[in-house]
Every structure is written in structure tokens, then in C-alpha cells.
């Protein structure tokens, strides 16, 4: 059920956020009624049927509802009086006042209806109160103290859960914004390179420039369509890379040769969108641009159990000047760690005549970019 609004209490919390009632009010009423009737039957059996079932049930129901009201009030009290060092004496006085009020309510009930023991009918109100404190007072104070400890524990647990939930949401937001920042940092770099390619073709080969503009348009469309999602399929990622390499091949001609390999069982798997773009740009920048002889770029995708392995290689030459694990690769590694944690790995090998970048990503069918579970 919907929790009742208690705006009139908000000023007593001193800026602390109020935790709602731990049970719906209707559920409390029904649950306490069932408990009171069960206790009435138990007492009726214990008393050897000396008193009527209705009388005993009336006493237990009234006692149960008093305790229920006390419990709901204490739920607010443990939030209003947190027993902090700066307000300890004030809070302790508040709990003592609440204990006195509880004893008075139970004594009034005892005066009119009786309880565990029935005082003589000629007792005055004060003697009845003394009789109640002697027979039941300590028992109720023990329950009161136990109830406070229980509710304070529940309150602390709920506050901790709320803090943990907020912390988790904040971490998710930070990760999301960091991922967006990494992607936005990569995209301008890619488009500037593509525009430079088109600029080089405009005067030398207008027909090729038109084709390059069309390729760039398709790449921009892919980027815009994928801006709302973090992942894409292997097939879509490779299609974007192929269009990019086509653009670069228009610029470098025979100096760039490329090959993309995948298989039907990997084409539909999900990968982070534009995860290969900075790697392939490195191949072009540090391989093709820095060499006058042909450079081969190859991308191979294969499934290995529960992981997807993507190998990007390019030939390098004596005059090639690789910058190693640079900014682009660090951005890729950072995105992989944010998305997959320790389940993903990126390794770089600079071997004689070949430069290799290997990505190992966990297969996550539930995040399949095509919406079809990968098998």
C-alpha cells in the first residue's frame, strides 16, 4: 500500500531524509489483529478457561494495538532522535519520556481491563499503578528497549542500503559519462582524418571525392544511429571499419592493403561501438603514413569459448615510427575496463615486421546488438 504522507513531521528530522514506514498501514492493522487473536487464544488456554475468551481476546487485542502504535511511533522516533553525541542528552530524555508514556498507556489499559494479574477491585488508581509496575512494568520496559534496538538496527540497515544504492547509481553515472567522454574524444579525431582524405581528393580526383563523401556520409549515419547505444554487432563494426579503410585507400592508393575476416558465429556478437576505430587509425598513422612501401592491415575475429578475440595487425617497416601504447589504445583499454572489468584484455606486440593489437572480450548474449541471443 502507499505510505501515508507525514509532512508535519518533516521539520523534526533536522534535514535528514525520512525513511517511510517499514510496513503498509493496512498490513499493520491486519497483522496486529491476527496476532492479538492468536495471543488471546493462547492466554485463554493458559488461564484454564477461568475468564471468557472474548474478555481475554479484548485485552490481548488492545495490548497488541498499543504496541503496534508504539512501534510505528518509535520508527519515527529513532529517526528524530538519532542519539548522536551533540544531541545525546536531548535524545535520551526523549526516549525516557516515550517510555513513561508507554507505561502510562499500558497502566490505563491494566486499570480498566486487567492483564497478567488482576488487582483487587477496591484498589485506588495509584495502588493499581503500583501493582502494575510491580507485575508488568519491568517486562514492558525490557520489550521497549529491545524494540528500540531492533528498530535502530533496521533503520541503520535501510540507511546503509540507501547510501549503497546512491553510490552505485553515482558510479554508474560516472562510468556512463566517462564512456561518453572517451567516445566523443575519438569521434572528432576520426572525422578530421576522413575530411583530410576528402580534401586531398577534391582537386586531384572529383569522382573519387564524391565517393569519399558518400562513404563519410554513411559513416556519420552509422555514428549518429549508434550514439544512443554503447554496443554494436561485429558485422556493423567491421562494415564501418571497411568504409573507413576505403576512404584511406583512396588517399594512399597501393600503399594500403587491407583484409577483414569474420565468421557467421561471430558476426552477430556484440562489441563496444567504435572500439576498433582508434586501433585502425593507429595502423594508418604509424604504418601507412610513415612508410613509402605497401602496408597490410588485417582484422581477424574468432570465437574462443566464452570470449571473442579480435586481432588487428599491420606490417611495419624499418622507417616506421610506432608510438607504442599511445592515447588511442589507452582510451580503448579504458573503455574495455569500464564495460567488462577484468573479463576483457588488450595486448600489444611489436614484433619484427608486424605490429599486433589483440582484444579479448567476454561474449554477452543478453547485450547482443541485434537483439538475438548469440549461440
N, C-alpha and C positions, 0 to 999 in steps of 0.2 A: 504494500500500500504506500501511498505518498506520505512522506513525513510531514507533520504539521509545522507550519512556519512559526517561529518564535522570535520575531523581530524585536519584541520588547525586552529580550534578554541580551541582544547583541552588544549593548553598551557595557554590560558587566564582564565581557570577555577581554577587555583592555587590549583590543587589536588582534587577539588570537582568533584564528578561524575556528568556528564552532563545528564539532563533529555531530552529525544528525543522530537521532535516536537509533540504538542498535537493533530495535525490533519495531515493526509497524504497530501503531496503537491498537488496532483491531486484533492483531495477533496476540498482543499482551493481554488484552481483556479476556479473550477466549482461553488462552493458555493458563492464566491465573485461575479462571473459573474451574477448569478441569482439574488443576492441582488442588484447589480448595475442596472440591467434592471428594477427590481421592483421599485427602487427609482426613476429611470428615468421616468417611467410612472406616479408615484405619483407627481413628480415635474411638469411634463407636464400638469397634471390636475390642479395643484395649480397655475401655471403661466397663466392659462386661454388660453392655446394653443398659447401664444404670440410668442414662439420660437418653432422650429421644434422638433419633438420627437427624431430624430436622434442626433441633437445637444445636447439636454439635457441628453440623454442617454450616449453620449460620455463623457460628463462632470461627470456624476454620476459613470460611469464605471471606469474612470481614478481615481476619488477620492476614490472609493471603493478599487481599487487595490493598491493605495498608502497606504491606511490604513491597508490593508492586509499585505503588505510588512513591514509596521511599526510594526504590531502586531507580525509577525514572528521574526523580529529583536529584539523587546522588550522581547520576550520569552527567547532569548539568553541573553539579557542584564540583566534581573532580576537574572539570574544565575551568570553572570560575575561580576555584581555589587550588592552584597547582602546587602549593607547599614549596614555593621557591624561597631561596634564602632571604631575599629582600622583603617578602610578604609572609614569612613563615608564621609569625605570631598572629597576624590577622587571619590567615587561613586556618590555623589550628583553632582559634576561637570560633570561627565559622563552623568547623566540624563538630566542636563541642556543643554549640548551640543547636545544630541539627540533631545530635544525639539526644539532647534534652527534649526536643520537640517530638522525636520518635517515641521516647519513653512515655511522654505525656499522652500521646495518641493511643498507645497500647494500654496505658493505665485506665484511660477513659473507657476503652473497649472492655477491659477487665472489670471495671466498676459496674457496667451495665449487663455484661454477658458472661463474665467469669472467664476461666481459662484452664490451665493445668490443675489448679487447685481452686476450690470455691470458698471464698471468705464467708464468715458468718454474716447473716443479713443485718445484724444490728451494728456492724462496723460503720464508723463515720467515714467520710471521704478521705480524711488524712490517714486514718488507720488502714483503710483499704489500699491507699497508695503505698504505705509502709509494707503491708502484706504482699503487694505486687512486686515491689523492689526486692523483697526477700526471696520470693518464689521464682520470679521470672526476669527480673531486671538485668542480672548479670548475663543470663542466657541471651537476651536481646542485644546487649552491648557487644557481646562476642560476635554475634551474627552481623551486627552493624559494622564492626571493624573488619571482619572478613569480607563483607560486601564492598567496602571501600577499597580494600586491597585488590579485589577481583576487578572492579571497575577501573581502577587506575591502571592495572595491567592491560586490560582491554583497550583503554584509551591510548596508552603508550604504544601498543602494537599497531593500532589503527593510524596513529600519527606517523609511526615509522614506515608503514606501508604507503601512506600518502607521500611522505618525503621520497621514498624509493621510487614511487611511480612518477613523481615530478622530475626526479633526477634522470630517470630513464627517458622520459619524454624530451627533456632538455638535451640529453646526449644524442637522441635520435635526430633532433632538430639541428644540432651542431654538425653531426655527420652529414645530414642532408645538405646543409649549406656549404660544408666543405667540399662535398662531391660536386655540387653545382659550381663552386668556385674553380675546382680543378677542370671541369669540362669547359667552363667559359674561358679559362686560360688557354686551353688547347685549340678551341674553335677559331678564334681570330688568327692564330698563327697559321692554321691550315688554309684559311681563306686568303690570307695575304700571299701565301705561296702560290695558290691557284691563280690569283689575279696577276701575279708577276708572270706566270706562264702565258696567260692570255695576252698580256701587254707585249710580250716578246713576239707573239704571233700576229698581232693586228696588222702590222705593216708588211711583214715578210710573207704571210700566207693567210689572207682574209677568210678563205674557205675553212681552213683549219681553225681559225679563230672562232668562226661561227659554231663549229662542232665543239670547241672547247667551252664556249659559253653555254651551249646546251648541256654538256656534261656537268659544268659547275651548277647550272640551274637544278639538275636532278640531285646533285649532292646537297644543295641548300634545302631542297624539298625534303630529302631524307632527314636532314638535321632538324628541320622545323617539326616534322611529323614525329620524330623521336625525342623531342625536347621534354615531353611530359612523362617519359618513362626512362628508367635507368638502364634497362636491358634491351637487347635485340637478339635476333637469331644469328647463328653463324653465317647462314646464307646471305642475310641482309648486310651483315658487317663486311663480308668478302665482296659483295656487289659494290658497296661504297668504296672499298679499297681499290677494286678494279677500275672504277671510274676515275679515282684519283691518279692511279698509275697511268691510265690512258692520257690524262692531262699532262703528266710529267713526260710521258713518252713523246708527246707532240713537241715538247721543248728540247729533249735530249736525243731524240731520234734513236739511232742504233746504239747509242751509249747506254741505253736502259733496256733490259730484257727482264720480263717477269713471268712467274708461273704460280697459279693458285690451285691448291689441291684440297679437296674435302671429299666426304663420302655421305651417302644418304643417312647413315645413322648419326652423323654429327651436324648435318645441315640445319636441323630444327632445334638444336640445343641453344640455350640462352647464354649470352656473353654480355658483359658491360658494353653499353653503346660507345662507339668510337674508341675502344680500348686499343685497337691496332694502329690507329691513325698516327700517333706520335712515333711509334716504332718504325713504321714505314717511312715517315718523314725523315727519321734519322738515316735510314738506308739511302735515301735520295741525297740528303745533305752531305753525309760523310762518306758515301760511296760513289754515287754518280757525279756529283758536282766537283768532287776533289780528284777525279780521275779522268783521263782522256781516253782510256780503253773501256770496252763494254763492261758493265756491271750487271750481274744476275741477281735478281731479287726473287726469293721463293717463300711462299707461305704454305705450310702443311698443317692440316687439322686432323687429329686422330683421337679416337676414344680409347681410354685405358681404364677399364673397370668403371669406377665411380668418378673418374676425372676426365676432363677434356684437356688435351695437350695441343698447344699451338706453337709451332716452330717458325720463326721468321729468320731467314738467313740472307746475307748478301755477300758477294765476293768483294774482297778488299785487295788493294794493290800497294806496292811499295810507297807510292806518293800519297796514299790515302791517309788522312789525319783523323782518326776516330777520337772523339772526346770522352769515350768511356760512358760510365753510368751518369749521364747528364740530367738536365732538368726534365726533359720529356719522359725518360724512363723512370725517374723518381716519382713523377706525377702518376704514371701508370701503376707503379708499385704501391703508392699511397692509396689509390682508388681500390686496388685489389684487397689491400689490408682492411680498409674500411668496410668493404662489402662482404668479404669472406673470412676475415681474421687470419688465423694460422693455417686455414684449409687451402689457401692458394699460395703459389710460389712463383717468383720470377727470377730467372738466372740468365747471366750474360757470359758468353765465352768468346774471347778474341783469339781465334786460332790462326795458324799460318794460312793466309789466303782466304779466310772466311770468318765472318762475324755472325754469331748466332745469339738470338734472344728467344728464350723458351718461357712460355706461360703455361702453368698447370692450374686449372680452375676446377672446383668441385661441380659436378653435374647436379643441378637443382630443377627437377621436372616441374615442381609447382610454380617456378618462375619462368617457365618456357615462354619465350616471346610470342610464339604462335598460338598460345593457349592450349596446345596439345601436349599431353604428358609424354615426355621422351621415354622410349623403352630401350 
